[in-house]
Amino acid sequence: MSAEARTWPNWLPHVLITRRQCPRCNSVQFKHAELRSYDGLLRMFALRPVRCMFCWRRYYWFAVSAANAE
């Protein structure tokens, strides 16, 4: 069991706050993730779903402008 699994429950969304780098594989390449039912609620808090291109882990990051919220 990894340290990440012990400290953050799997049912909570993983939010990348300070760096846009995958904590699992250190990749900086992301793409838009598929939308889920609760993503509309998280959008109210300016959170956008993204997926790491290498390990396929799903994260959220803050959409700070309309250009980033595509």
C-alpha positions in Angstrom: 0.0 0.0 0.0 1.4 3.4 -1.0 1.6 6.4 1.3 -0.9 8.2 -1.0 -3.5 5.5 -0.5 -3.2 5.8 3.2 -3.6 9.5 3.4 -6.2 10.3 0.8 -9.5 8.3 0.4 -10.1 7.0 -3.1 -13.7 8.3 -3.2 -12.5 12.0 -2.8 -11.4 13.8 -6.0 -7.6 14.4 -6.2 -6.9 18.1 -6.7 -3.6 19.4 -8.1 -3.3 22.7 -6.3 0.3 24.0 -6.5 1.9 22.1 -9.4 0.4 20.7 -12.6 2.5 17.6 -12.3 1.2 14.1 -11.7 2.2 13.0 -8.2 2.2 9.3 -9.3 4.5 9.4 -12.4 5.8 13.0 -12.4 4.3 13.7 -15.9 3.3 17.2 -16.9 1.1 16.1 -19.9 -2.6 16.0 -19.2 -5.7 15.9 -21.3 -9.4 16.7 -20.7 -11.1 13.9 -18.7 -14.5 12.4 -19.4 -17.3 14.1 -17.5 -19.0 12.4 -14.6 -22.2 13.1 -12.8 -20.7 15.2 -10.0 -18.4 17.3 -12.3 -21.2 19.9 -12.7 -21.1 20.5 -8.9 -17.3 20.7 -8.9 -17.4 23.2 -11.8 -19.2 25.6 -9.4 -15.9 25.6 -7.5 -13.9 26.2 -10.7 -12.5 22.6 -10.7 -11.9 21.0 -14.1 -11.3 17.2 -14.6 -8.0 16.2 -16.3 -6.3 12.9 -16.9 -2.6 12.1 -16.9 -1.4 10.9 -20.3 1.0 8.3 -18.9 -0.6 6.7 -15.8 -4.3 7.6 -16.7 -4.9 8.9 -13.1 -7.8 11.4 -12.9 -7.3 14.7 -11.2 -8.9 18.1 -10.9 -7.3 21.5 -11.2 -8.5 25.0 -10.9 -9.7 26.7 -14.1 -8.5 30.2 -13.4 -9.7 31.8 -16.7 -12.3 31.2 -19.4 -9.5 30.2 -21.8 -8.5 27.3 -19.5 -12.1 26.2 -19.0 -12.7 24.8 -22.6 
